[in-house]
């Protein structure tokens, strides 16, 4: 599991307003989300039409 080191931005009353993470962690989170989105798109593709190898190469 990805360990996320967080720093909180607070107001004068110590209420949390935002979270700060390092850019490397942000990049990993972004990659995970993109991969998950691609995975969901691939498994939810309900288009029954598939291309032959030759048609795919032409496309």
PDBQT receptor file of N, H, CA, C and O in Angstrom, charges set to zero:
ATOM      1  N   UNK A   1       0.848  -1.177   0.000  1.00  0.00    +0.000 N 
ATOM      2  CA  UNK A   1       0.000   0.000   0.000  1.00  0.00    +0.000 C 
ATOM      3  C   UNK A   1       0.892   1.238   0.000  1.00  0.00    +0.000 C 
ATOM      4  O   UNK A   1       1.946   1.256   0.636  1.00  0.00    +0.000 OA
ATOM      5  N   UNK A   2       0.472   2.239  -0.697  1.00  0.00    +0.000 N 
ATOM      6  H   UNK A   2      -0.384   2.224  -1.214  1.00  0.00    +0.000 HD
ATOM      7  CA  UNK A   2       1.213   3.486  -0.812  1.00  0.00    +0.000 C 
ATOM      8  C   UNK A   2       1.099   4.286   0.485  1.00  0.00    +0.000 C 
ATOM      9  O   UNK A   2      -0.001   4.634   0.915  1.00  0.00    +0.000 OA
ATOM     10  N   UNK A   3       2.237   4.569   1.097  1.00  0.00    +0.000 N 
ATOM     11  H   UNK A   3       3.130   4.287   0.748  1.00  0.00    +0.000 HD
ATOM     12  CA  UNK A   3       2.226   5.393   2.306  1.00  0.00    +0.000 C 
ATOM     13  C   UNK A   3       2.225   6.862   1.895  1.00  0.00    +0.000 C 
ATOM     14  O   UNK A   3       3.080   7.300   1.125  1.00  0.00    +0.000 OA
ATOM     15  N   UNK A   4       1.268   7.611   2.408  1.00  0.00    +0.000 N 
ATOM     16  H   UNK A   4       0.573   7.256   3.033  1.00  0.00    +0.000 HD
ATOM     17  CA  UNK A   4       1.135   9.017   2.049  1.00  0.00    +0.000 C 
ATOM     18  C   UNK A   4       1.465   9.874   3.270  1.00  0.00    +0.000 C 
ATOM     19  O   UNK A   4       0.759   9.849   4.278  1.00  0.00    +0.000 OA
ATOM     20  N   UNK A   5       2.552  10.630   3.152  1.00  0.00    +0.000 N 
ATOM     21  H   UNK A   5       3.125  10.651   2.333  1.00  0.00    +0.000 HD
ATOM     22  CA  UNK A   5       2.931  11.564   4.207  1.00  0.00    +0.000 C 
ATOM     23  C   UNK A   5       2.216  12.875   3.923  1.00  0.00    +0.000 C 
ATOM     24  O   UNK A   5       2.409  13.485   2.871  1.00  0.00    +0.000 OA
ATOM     25  N   UNK A   6       1.382  13.304   4.878  1.00  0.00    +0.000 N 
ATOM     26  H   UNK A   6       1.226  12.808   5.732  1.00  0.00    +0.000 HD
ATOM     27  CA  UNK A   6       0.552  14.491   4.668  1.00  0.00    +0.000 C 
ATOM     28  C   UNK A   6       0.967  15.601   5.623  1.00  0.00    +0.000 C 
ATOM     29  O   UNK A   6       1.380  15.361   6.757  1.00  0.00    +0.000 OA
ATOM     30  N   UNK A   7       0.840  16.817   5.123  1.00  0.00    +0.000 N 
ATOM     31  H   UNK A   7       0.504  17.012   4.201  1.00  0.00    +0.000 HD
ATOM     32  CA  UNK A   7       0.974  18.019   5.958  1.00  0.00    +0.000 C 
ATOM     33  C   UNK A   7      -0.325  18.789   5.794  1.00  0.00    +0.000 C 
ATOM     34  O   UNK A   7      -0.810  18.971   4.678  1.00  0.00    +0.000 OA
ATOM     35  N   UNK A   8      -0.879  19.234   6.892  1.00  0.00    +0.000 N 
ATOM     36  H   UNK A   8      -0.485  19.086   7.799  1.00  0.00    +0.000 HD
ATOM     37  CA  UNK A   8      -2.157  19.938   6.838  1.00  0.00    +0.000 C 
ATOM     38  C   UNK A   8      -1.947  21.446   6.876  1.00  0.00    +0.000 C 
ATOM     39  O   UNK A   8      -1.092  21.946   7.608  1.00  0.00    +0.000 OA
ATOM     40  N   UNK A   9      -2.724  22.154   6.091  1.00  0.00    +0.000 N 
ATOM     41  H   UNK A   9      -3.418  21.748   5.497  1.00  0.00    +0.000 HD
ATOM     42  CA  UNK A   9      -2.774  23.608   6.115  1.00  0.00    +0.000 C 
ATOM     43  C   UNK A   9      -3.980  23.964   6.981  1.00  0.00    +0.000 C 
ATOM     44  O   UNK A   9      -5.098  23.524   6.714  1.00  0.00    +0.000 OA
ATOM     45  N   UNK A  10      -3.743  24.765   8.023  1.00  0.00    +0.000 N 
ATOM     46  H   UNK A  10      -2.834  25.122   8.240  1.00  0.00    +0.000 HD
ATOM     47  CA  UNK A  10      -4.815  25.092   8.964  1.00  0.00    +0.000 C 
ATOM     48  C   UNK A  10      -5.028  26.599   9.025  1.00  0.00    +0.000 C 
ATOM     49  O   UNK A  10      -4.151  27.382   8.660  1.00  0.00    +0.000 OA
ATOM     50  N   UNK A  11      -6.216  26.991   9.496  1.00  0.00    +0.000 N 
ATOM     51  H   UNK A  11      -6.929  26.356   9.793  1.00  0.00    +0.000 HD
ATOM     52  CA  UNK A  11      -6.504  28.410   9.672  1.00  0.00    +0.000 C 
ATOM     53  C   UNK A  11      -6.127  28.840  11.094  1.00  0.00    +0.000 C 
ATOM     54  O   UNK A  11      -5.543  28.064  11.851  1.00  0.00    +0.000 OA
ATOM     55  N   UNK A  12      -6.464  30.075  11.446  1.00  0.00    +0.000 N 
ATOM     56  H   UNK A  12      -6.939  30.706  10.831  1.00  0.00    +0.000 HD
ATOM     57  CA  UNK A  12      -6.117  30.631  12.754  1.00  0.00    +0.000 C 
ATOM     58  C   UNK A  12      -6.770  29.863  13.900  1.00  0.00    +0.000 C 
ATOM     59  O   UNK A  12      -6.291  29.919  15.033  1.00  0.00    +0.000 OA
ATOM     60  N   UNK A  13      -7.859  29.146  13.618  1.00  0.00    +0.000 N 
ATOM     61  H   UNK A  13      -8.248  29.101  12.698  1.00  0.00    +0.000 HD
ATOM     62  CA  UNK A  13      -8.564  28.379  14.646  1.00  0.00    +0.000 C 
ATOM     63  C   UNK A  13      -8.180  26.894  14.612  1.00  0.00    +0.000 C 
ATOM     64  O   UNK A  13      -8.832  26.054  15.232  1.00  0.00    +0.000 OA
ATOM     65  N   UNK A  14      -7.119  26.596  13.882  1.00  0.00    +0.000 N 
ATOM     66  H   UNK A  14      -6.589  27.278  13.378  1.00  0.00    +0.000 HD
ATOM     67  CA  UNK A  14      -6.586  25.237  13.756  1.00  0.00    +0.000 C 
ATOM     68  C   UNK A  14      -7.541  24.286  13.026  1.00  0.00    +0.000 C 
ATOM     69  O   UNK A  14      -7.470  23.072  13.214  1.00  0.00    +0.000 OA
ATOM     70  N   UNK A  15      -8.423  24.830  12.202  1.00  0.00    +0.000 N 
ATOM     71  H   UNK A  15      -8.481  25.817  12.049  1.00  0.00    +0.000 HD
ATOM     72  CA  UNK A  15      -9.289  24.008  11.353  1.00  0.00    +0.000 C 
ATOM     73  C   UNK A  15      -8.525  23.629  10.091  1.00  0.00    +0.000 C 
ATOM     74  O   UNK A  15      -7.904  24.480   9.455  1.00  0.00    +0.000 OA
ATOM     75  N   UNK A  16      -8.573  22.366   9.737  1.00  0.00    +0.000 N 
ATOM     76  H   UNK A  16      -9.078  21.675  10.254  1.00  0.00    +0.000 HD
ATOM     77  CA  UNK A  16      -7.870  21.910   8.533  1.00  0.00    +0.000 C 
ATOM     78  C   UNK A  16      -8.543  22.474   7.286  1.00  0.00    +0.000 C 
ATOM     79  O   UNK A  16      -9.759  22.378   7.116  1.00  0.00    +0.000 OA
ATOM     80  N   UNK A  17      -7.728  23.061   6.424  1.00  0.00    +0.000 N 
ATOM     81  H   UNK A  17      -6.741  23.139   6.562  1.00  0.00    +0.000 HD
ATOM     82  CA  UNK A  17      -8.223  23.661   5.188  1.00  0.00    +0.000 C 
ATOM     83  C   UNK A  17      -7.775  22.893   3.948  1.00  0.00    +0.000 C 
ATOM     84  O   UNK A  17      -8.493  22.834   2.950  1.00  0.00    +0.000 OA
ATOM     85  N   UNK A  18      -6.592  22.311   4.018  1.00  0.00    +0.000 N 
ATOM     86  H   UNK A  18      -6.008  22.358   4.829  1.00  0.00    +0.000 HD
ATOM     87  CA  UNK A  18      -6.031  21.643   2.841  1.00  0.00    +0.000 C 
ATOM     88  C   UNK A  18      -4.986  20.624   3.285  1.00  0.00    +0.000 C 
ATOM     89  O   UNK A  18      -4.560  20.600   4.440  1.00  0.00    +0.000 OA
ATOM     90  N   UNK A  19      -4.592  19.791   2.340  1.00  0.00    +0.000 N 
ATOM     91  H   UNK A  19      -4.938  19.810   1.402  1.00  0.00    +0.000 HD
ATOM     92  CA  UNK A  19      -3.551  18.789   2.585  1.00  0.00    +0.000 C 
ATOM     93  C   UNK A  19      -2.441  19.019   1.583  1.00  0.00    +0.000 C 
ATOM     94  O   UNK A  19      -2.692  19.297   0.411  1.00  0.00    +0.000 OA
ATOM     95  N   UNK A  20      -1.218  18.903   2.053  1.00  0.00    +0.000 N 
ATOM     96  H   UNK A  20      -1.015  18.677   3.006  1.00  0.00    +0.000 HD
ATOM     97  CA  UNK A  20      -0.052  19.051   1.186  1.00  0.00    +0.000 C 
ATOM     98  C   UNK A  20       0.666  17.709   1.137  1.00  0.00    +0.000 C 
ATOM     99  O   UNK A  20       0.923  17.096   2.173  1.00  0.00    +0.000 OA
ATOM    100  N   UNK A  21       0.994  17.251  -0.086  1.00  0.00    +0.000 N 
ATOM    101  H   UNK A  21       0.786  17.749  -0.928  1.00  0.00    +0.000 HD
ATOM    102  CA  UNK A  21       1.784  16.034  -0.269  1.00  0.00    +0.000 C 
ATOM    103  C   UNK A  21       2.936  16.362  -1.212  1.00  0.00    +0.000 C 
ATOM    104  O   UNK A  21       2.871  17.325  -1.976  1.00  0.00    +0.000 OA
ATOM    105  N   UNK A  22       3.995  15.548  -1.149  1.00  0.00    +0.000 N 
ATOM    106  H   UNK A  22       4.048  14.766  -0.529  1.00  0.00    +0.000 HD
ATOM    107  CA  UNK A  22       5.132  15.816  -2.030  1.00  0.00    +0.000 C 
ATOM    108  C   UNK A  22       4.788  15.420  -3.462  1.00  0.00    +0.000 C 
ATOM    109  O   UNK A  22       3.884  14.620  -3.699  1.00  0.00    +0.000 OA
ATOM    110  N   UNK A  23       5.516  15.987  -4.400  1.00  0.00    +0.000 N 
ATOM    111  H   UNK A  23       6.250  16.638  -4.207  1.00  0.00    +0.000 HD
ATOM    112  CA  UNK A  23       5.213  15.813  -5.824  1.00  0.00    +0.000 C 
ATOM    113  C   UNK A  23       5.385  14.368  -6.279  1.00  0.00    +0.000 C 
ATOM    114  O   UNK A  23       4.665  13.917  -7.170  1.00  0.00    +0.000 OA
ATOM    115  N   UNK A  24       6.320  13.638  -5.687  1.00  0.00    +0.000 N 
ATOM    116  H   UNK A  24       6.904  14.005  -4.963  1.00  0.00    +0.000 HD
ATOM    117  CA  UNK A  24       6.526  12.233  -6.050  1.00  0.00    +0.000 C 
ATOM    118  C   UNK A  24       5.300  11.398  -5.672  1.00  0.00    +0.000 C 
ATOM    119  O   UNK A  24       4.851  10.558  -6.452  1.00  0.00    +0.000 OA
ATOM    120  N   UNK A  25       4.770  11.629  -4.488  1.00  0.00    +0.000 N 
ATOM    121  H   UNK A  25       5.135  12.312  -3.854  1.00  0.00    +0.000 HD
ATOM    122  CA  UNK A  25       3.564  10.926  -4.054  1.00  0.00    +0.000 C 
ATOM    123  C   UNK A  25       2.390  11.297  -4.937  1.00  0.00    +0.000 C 
ATOM    124  O   UNK A  25       1.604  10.430  -5.318  1.00  0.00    +0.000 OA
ATOM    125  N   UNK A  26       2.259  12.570  -5.267  1.00  0.00    +0.000 N 
ATOM    126  H   UNK A  26       2.897  13.274  -4.957  1.00  0.00    +0.000 HD
ATOM    127  CA  UNK A  26       1.184  13.008  -6.152  1.00  0.00    +0.000 C 
ATOM    128  C   UNK A  26       1.271  12.289  -7.495  1.00  0.00    +0.000 C 
ATOM    129  O   UNK A  26       0.254  11.845  -8.029  1.00  0.00    +0.000 OA
ATOM    130  N   UNK A  27       2.468  12.174  -8.038  1.00  0.00    +0.000 N 
ATOM    131  H   UNK A  27       3.294  12.534  -7.605  1.00  0.00    +0.000 HD
ATOM    132  CA  UNK A  27       2.656  11.481  -9.315  1.00  0.00    +0.000 C 
ATOM    133  C   UNK A  27       2.230  10.027  -9.240  1.00  0.00    +0.000 C 
ATOM    134  O   UNK A  27       1.619   9.507 -10.174  1.00  0.00    +0.000 OA
ATOM    135  N   UNK A  28       2.552   9.360  -8.122  1.00  0.00    +0.000 N 
ATOM    136  H   UNK A  28       3.048   9.783  -7.363  1.00  0.00    +0.000 HD
ATOM    137  CA  UNK A  28       2.153   7.964  -7.955  1.00  0.00    +0.000 C 
ATOM    138  C   UNK A  28       0.632   7.837  -7.871  1.00  0.00    +0.000 C 
ATOM    139  O   UNK A  28       0.047   6.940  -8.479  1.00  0.00    +0.000 OA
ATOM    140  N   UNK A  29      -0.005   8.734  -7.119  1.00  0.00    +0.000 N 
ATOM    141  H   UNK A  29       0.470   9.463  -6.626  1.00  0.00    +0.000 HD
ATOM    142  CA  UNK A  29      -1.467   8.718  -7.002  1.00  0.00    +0.000 C 
ATOM    143  C   UNK A  29      -2.103   8.953  -8.364  1.00  0.00    +0.000 C 
ATOM    144  O   UNK A  29      -3.063   8.274  -8.728  1.00  0.00    +0.000 OA
ATOM    145  N   UNK A  30      -1.579   9.900  -9.108  1.00  0.00    +0.000 N 
ATOM    146  H   UNK A  30      -0.799  10.451  -8.813  1.00  0.00    +0.000 HD
ATOM    147  CA  UNK A  30      -2.101  10.211 -10.437  1.00  0.00    +0.000 C 
ATOM    148  C   UNK A  30      -1.989   8.997 -11.364  1.00  0.00    +0.000 C 
ATOM    149  O   UNK A  30      -2.921   8.689 -12.106  1.00  0.00    +0.000 OA
ATOM    150  N   UNK A  31      -0.841   8.310 -11.316  1.00  0.00    +0.000 N 
ATOM    151  H   UNK A  31      -0.083   8.561 -10.713  1.00  0.00    +0.000 HD
ATOM    152  CA  UNK A  31      -0.638   7.132 -12.160  1.00  0.00    +0.000 C 
ATOM    153  C   UNK A  31      -1.616   6.014 -11.772  1.00  0.00    +0.000 C 
ATOM    154  O   UNK A  31      -2.183   5.357 -12.645  1.00  0.00    +0.000 OA
ATOM    155  N   UNK A  32      -1.811   5.801 -10.479  1.00  0.00    +0.000 N 
ATOM    156  H   UNK A  32      -1.350   6.335  -9.770  1.00  0.00    +0.000 HD
ATOM    157  CA  UNK A  32      -2.747   4.776 -10.011  1.00  0.00    +0.000 C 
ATOM    158  C   UNK A  32      -4.155   5.075 -10.515  1.00  0.00    +0.000 C 
ATOM    159  O   UNK A  32      -4.847   4.179 -10.997  1.00  0.00    +0.000 OA
ATOM    160  N   UNK A  33      -4.580   6.336 -10.403  1.00  0.00    +0.000 N 
ATOM    161  H   UNK A  33      -4.018   7.064 -10.012  1.00  0.00    +0.000 HD
ATOM    162  CA  UNK A  33      -5.923   6.711 -10.858  1.00  0.00    +0.000 C 
ATOM    163  C   UNK A  33      -6.085   6.537 -12.370  1.00  0.00    +0.000 C 
ATOM    164  O   UNK A  33      -7.121   6.062 -12.835  1.00  0.00    +0.000 OA
ATOM    165  N   UNK A  34      -5.071   6.918 -13.125  1.00  0.00    +0.000 N 
ATOM    166  H   UNK A  34      -4.229   7.304 -12.748  1.00  0.00    +0.000 HD
ATOM    167  CA  UNK A  34      -5.134   6.767 -14.577  1.00  0.00    +0.000 C 
ATOM    168  C   UNK A  34      -5.205   5.290 -14.967  1.00  0.00    +0.000 C 
ATOM    169  O   UNK A  34      -5.978   4.915 -15.849  1.00  0.00    +0.000 OA
ATOM    170  N   UNK A  35      -4.400   4.455 -14.309  1.00  0.00    +0.000 N 
ATOM    171  H   UNK A  35      -3.772   4.760 -13.593  1.00  0.00    +0.000 HD
ATOM    172  CA  UNK A  35      -4.413   3.024 -14.607  1.00  0.00    +0.000 C 
ATOM    173  C   UNK A  35      -5.759   2.400 -14.248  1.00  0.00    +0.000 C 
ATOM    174  O   UNK A  35      -6.272   1.555 -14.981  1.00  0.00    +0.000 OA
ATOM    175  N   UNK A  36      -6.324   2.815 -13.126  1.00  0.00    +0.000 N 
ATOM    176  H   UNK A  36      -5.907   3.501 -12.530  1.00  0.00    +0.000 HD
ATOM    177  CA  UNK A  36      -7.627   2.292 -12.721  1.00  0.00    +0.000 C 
ATOM    178  C   UNK A  36      -8.707   2.714 -13.730  1.00  0.00    +0.000 C 
ATOM    179  O   UNK A  36      -9.559   1.908 -14.106  1.00  0.00    +0.000 OA
ATOM    180  N   UNK A  37      -8.665   3.965 -14.156  1.00  0.00    +0.000 N 
ATOM    181  H   UNK A  37      -7.973   4.619 -13.851  1.00  0.00    +0.000 HD
ATOM    182  CA  UNK A  37      -9.626   4.441 -15.148  1.00  0.00    +0.000 C 
ATOM    183  C   UNK A  37      -9.511   3.675 -16.453  1.00  0.00    +0.000 C 
ATOM    184  O   UNK A  37     -10.526   3.321 -17.054  1.00  0.00    +0.000 OA
ATOM    185  N   UNK A  38      -8.295   3.414 -16.899  1.00  0.00    +0.000 N 
ATOM    186  H   UNK A  38      -7.470   3.702 -16.411  1.00  0.00    +0.000 HD
ATOM    187  CA  UNK A  38      -8.082   2.644 -18.124  1.00  0.00    +0.000 C 
ATOM    188  C   UNK A  38      -8.591   1.219 -17.953  1.00  0.00    +0.000 C 
ATOM    189  O   UNK A  38      -9.224   0.673 -18.856  1.00  0.00    +0.000 OA
ATOM    190  N   UNK A  39      -8.319   0.618 -16.807  1.00  0.00    +0.000 N 
ATOM    191  H   UNK A  39      -7.804   1.061 -16.073  1.00  0.00    +0.000 HD
ATOM    192  CA  UNK A  39      -8.791  -0.729 -16.523  1.00  0.00    +0.000 C 
ATOM    193  C   UNK A  39     -10.319  -0.793 -16.589  1.00  0.00    +0.000 C 
ATOM    194  O   UNK A  39     -10.883  -1.691 -17.213  1.00  0.00    +0.000 OA
ATOM    195  N   UNK A  40     -10.983   0.173 -15.937  1.00  0.00    +0.000 N 
ATOM    196  H   UNK A  40     -10.525   0.903 -15.430  1.00  0.00    +0.000 HD
ATOM    197  CA  UNK A  40     -12.454   0.196 -15.939  1.00  0.00    +0.000 C 
ATOM    198  C   UNK A  40     -12.986   0.362 -17.361  1.00  0.00    +0.000 C 
ATOM    199  O   UNK A  40     -13.966  -0.280 -17.740  1.00  0.00    +0.000 OA
ATOM    200  N   UNK A  41     -12.349   1.212 -18.134  1.00  0.00    +0.000 N 
ATOM    201  H   UNK A  41     -11.554   1.734 -17.826  1.00  0.00    +0.000 HD
ATOM    202  CA  UNK A  41     -12.768   1.415 -19.518  1.00  0.00    +0.000 C 
ATOM    203  C   UNK A  41     -12.638   0.125 -20.322  1.00  0.00    +0.000 C 
ATOM    204  O   UNK A  41     -13.502  -0.198 -21.137  1.00  0.00    +0.000 OA
ATOM    205  N   UNK A  42     -11.559  -0.603 -20.089  1.00  0.00    +0.000 N 
ATOM    206  H   UNK A  42     -10.857  -0.341 -19.428  1.00  0.00    +0.000 HD
ATOM    207  CA  UNK A  42     -11.327  -1.839 -20.836  1.00  0.00    +0.000 C 
ATOM    208  C   UNK A  42     -12.338  -2.918 -20.469  1.00  0.00    +0.000 C 
ATOM    209  O   UNK A  42     -12.809  -3.634 -21.353  1.00  0.00    +0.000 OA
ATOM    210  N   UNK A  43     -12.682  -3.055 -19.196  1.00  0.00    +0.000 N 
ATOM    211  H   UNK A  43     -12.299  -2.474 -18.478  1.00  0.00    +0.000 HD
ATOM    212  CA  UNK A  43     -13.598  -4.136 -18.820  1.00  0.00    +0.000 C 
ATOM    213  C   UNK A  43     -15.060  -3.761 -19.065  1.00  0.00    +0.000 C 
ATOM    214  O   UNK A  43     -15.913  -4.644 -19.152  1.00  0.00    +0.000 OA
ATOM    215  N   UNK A  44     -15.356  -2.480 -19.177  1.00  0.00    +0.000 N 
ATOM    216  H   UNK A  44     -14.663  -1.763 -19.107  1.00  0.00    +0.000 HD
ATOM    217  CA  UNK A  44     -16.727  -2.050 -19.393  1.00  0.00    +0.000 C 
ATOM    218  C   UNK A  44     -17.052  -1.832 -20.863  1.00  0.00    +0.000 C 
ATOM    219  O   UNK A  44     -18.154  -1.399 -21.198  1.00  0.00    +0.000 OA
ATOM    220  N   UNK A  45     -16.116  -2.125 -21.727  1.00  0.00    +0.000 N 
ATOM    221  H   UNK A  45     -15.220  -2.477 -21.454  1.00  0.00    +0.000 HD
ATOM    222  CA  UNK A  45     -16.349  -1.934 -23.154  1.00  0.00    +0.000 C 
ATOM    223  C   UNK A  45     -17.394  -2.940 -23.613  1.00  0.00    +0.000 C 
ATOM    224  O   UNK A  45     -17.123  -4.139 -23.678  1.00  0.00    +0.000 OA
ATOM    225  N   UNK A  46     -18.578  -2.456 -23.929  1.00  0.00    +0.000 N 
ATOM    226  H   UNK A  46     -18.798  -1.482 -23.876  1.00  0.00    +0.000 HD
ATOM    227  CA  UNK A  46     -19.682  -3.324 -24.328  1.00  0.00    +0.000 C 
ATOM    228  C   UNK A  46     -19.831  -3.433 -25.837  1.00  0.00    +0.000 C 
ATOM    229  O   UNK A  46     -20.817  -3.988 -26.322  1.00  0.00    +0.000 OA
ATOM    230  N   UNK A  47     -18.876  -2.918 -26.575  1.00  0.00    +0.000 N 
ATOM    231  H   UNK A  47     -18.075  -2.468 -26.181  1.00  0.00    +0.000 HD
ATOM    232  CA  UNK A  47     -18.952  -2.968 -28.027  1.00  0.00    +0.000 C 
ATOM    233  C   UNK A  47     -18.641  -4.388 -28.496  1.00  0.00    +0.000 C 
ATOM    234  O   UNK A  47     -17.498  -4.832 -28.384  1.00  0.00    +0.000 OA
ATOM    235  N   UNK A  48     -19.634  -5.106 -29.016  1.00  0.00    +0.000 N 
ATOM    236  H   UNK A  48     -20.562  -4.745 -29.106  1.00  0.00    +0.000 HD
ATOM    237  CA  UNK A  48     -19.400  -6.500 -29.420  1.00  0.00    +0.000 C 
ATOM    238  C   UNK A  48     -18.573  -6.613 -30.699  1.00  0.00    +0.000 C 
ATOM    239  O   UNK A  48     -18.054  -7.686 -31.009  1.00  0.00    +0.000 OA
ATOM    240  N   UNK A  49     -18.449  -5.517 -31.439  1.00  0.00    +0.000 N 
ATOM    241  H   UNK A  49     -18.871  -4.646 -31.187  1.00  0.00    +0.000 HD
ATOM    242  CA  UNK A  49     -17.705  -5.562 -32.698  1.00  0.00    +0.000 C 
ATOM    243  C   UNK A  49     -16.214  -5.558 -32.408  1.00  0.00    +0.000 C 
ATOM    244  O   UNK A  49     -15.716  -4.687 -31.694  1.00  0.00    +0.000 OA
ATOM    245  N   UNK A  50     -15.511  -6.516 -32.954  1.00  0.00    +0.000 N 
ATOM    246  H   UNK A  50     -15.915  -7.223 -33.535  1.00  0.00    +0.000 HD
ATOM    247  CA  UNK A  50     -14.061  -6.535 -32.807  1.00  0.00    +0.000 C 
ATOM    248  C   UNK A  50     -13.440  -6.554 -34.193  1.00  0.00    +0.000 C 
ATOM    249  O   UNK A  50     -14.062  -6.991 -35.160  1.00  0.00    +0.000 OA
ATOM    250  N   UNK A  51     -12.229  -6.084 -34.275  1.00  0.00    +0.000 N 
ATOM    251  H   UNK A  51     -11.723  -5.729 -33.488  1.00  0.00    +0.000 HD
ATOM    252  CA  UNK A  51     -11.537  -6.013 -35.559  1.00  0.00    +0.000 C 
ATOM    253  C   UNK A  51     -10.682  -7.249 -35.758  1.00  0.00    +0.000 C 
ATOM    254  O   UNK A  51     -10.146  -7.815 -34.805  1.00  0.00    +0.000 OA
ATOM    255  N   UNK A  52     -10.564  -7.658 -37.014  1.00  0.00    +0.000 N 
ATOM    256  H   UNK A  52     -10.999  -7.198 -37.788  1.00  0.00    +0.000 HD
ATOM    257  CA  UNK A  52      -9.614  -8.707 -37.344  1.00  0.00    +0.000 C 
ATOM    258  C   UNK A  52      -8.218  -8.086 -37.269  1.00  0.00    +0.000 C 
ATOM    259  O   UNK A  52      -8.074  -6.865 -37.216  1.00  0.00    +0.000 OA
ATOM    260  N   UNK A  53      -7.223  -8.919 -37.265  1.00  0.00    +0.000 N 
ATOM    261  H   UNK A  53      -7.341  -9.911 -37.309  1.00  0.00    +0.000 HD
ATOM    262  CA  UNK A  53      -5.851  -8.428 -37.197  1.00  0.00    +0.000 C 
ATOM    263  C   UNK A  53      -5.536  -7.502 -38.383  1.00  0.00    +0.000 C 
ATOM    264  O   UNK A  53      -4.927  -6.446 -38.214  1.00  0.00    +0.000 OA
ATOM    265  N   UNK A  54      -5.958  -7.912 -39.568  1.00  0.00    +0.000 N 
ATOM    266  H   UNK A  54      -6.453  -8.770 -39.705  1.00  0.00    +0.000 HD
ATOM    267  CA  UNK A  54      -5.694  -7.111 -40.762  1.00  0.00    +0.000 C 
ATOM    268  C   UNK A  54      -6.418  -5.754 -40.693  1.00  0.00    +0.000 C 
ATOM    269  O   UNK A  54      -5.840  -4.719 -41.027  1.00  0.00    +0.000 OA
ATOM    270  N   UNK A  55      -7.693  -5.772 -40.255  1.00  0.00    +0.000 N 
ATOM    271  H   UNK A  55      -8.162  -6.613 -39.984  1.00  0.00    +0.000 HD
ATOM    272  CA  UNK A  55      -8.442  -4.512 -40.136  1.00  0.00    +0.000 C 
ATOM    273  C   UNK A  55      -7.850  -3.605 -39.057  1.00  0.00    +0.000 C 
ATOM    274  O   UNK A  55      -7.837  -2.382 -39.198  1.00  0.00    +0.000 OA
ATOM    275  N   UNK A  56      -7.368  -4.214 -37.992  1.00  0.00    +0.000 N 
ATOM    276  H   UNK A  56      -7.379  -5.207 -37.878  1.00  0.00    +0.000 HD
ATOM    277  CA  UNK A  56      -6.753  -3.427 -36.924  1.00  0.00    +0.000 C 
ATOM    278  C   UNK A  56      -5.477  -2.765 -37.415  1.00  0.00    +0.000 C 
ATOM    279  O   UNK A  56      -5.208  -1.609 -37.087  1.00  0.00    +0.000 OA
ATOM    280  N   UNK A  57      -4.693  -3.488 -38.197  1.00  0.00    +0.000 N 
ATOM    281  H   UNK A  57      -4.911  -4.426 -38.464  1.00  0.00    +0.000 HD
ATOM    282  CA  UNK A  57      -3.466  -2.915 -38.759  1.00  0.00    +0.000 C 
ATOM    283  C   UNK A  57      -3.784  -1.771 -39.721  1.00  0.00    +0.000 C 
ATOM    284  O   UNK A  57      -3.070  -0.769 -39.753  1.00  0.00    +0.000 OA
ATOM    285  N   UNK A  58      -4.854  -1.918 -40.504  1.00  0.00    +0.000 N 
ATOM    286  H   UNK A  58      -5.435  -2.732 -40.478  1.00  0.00    +0.000 HD
ATOM    287  CA  UNK A  58      -5.267  -0.849 -41.402  1.00  0.00    +0.000 C 
ATOM    288  C   UNK A  58      -5.717   0.383 -40.626  1.00  0.00    +0.000 C 
ATOM    289  O   UNK A  58      -5.416   1.517 -40.998  1.00  0.00    +0.000 OA
ATOM    290  N   UNK A  59      -6.436   0.137 -39.553  1.00  0.00    +0.000 N 
ATOM    291  H   UNK A  59      -6.680  -0.784 -39.250  1.00  0.00    +0.000 HD
ATOM    292  CA  UNK A  59      -6.969   1.233 -38.736  1.00  0.00    +0.000 C 
ATOM    293  C   UNK A  59      -5.826   2.001 -38.094  1.00  0.00    +0.000 C 
ATOM    294  O   UNK A  59      -6.063   2.965 -37.366  1.00  0.00    +0.000 OA
TER     295      UNK A  59
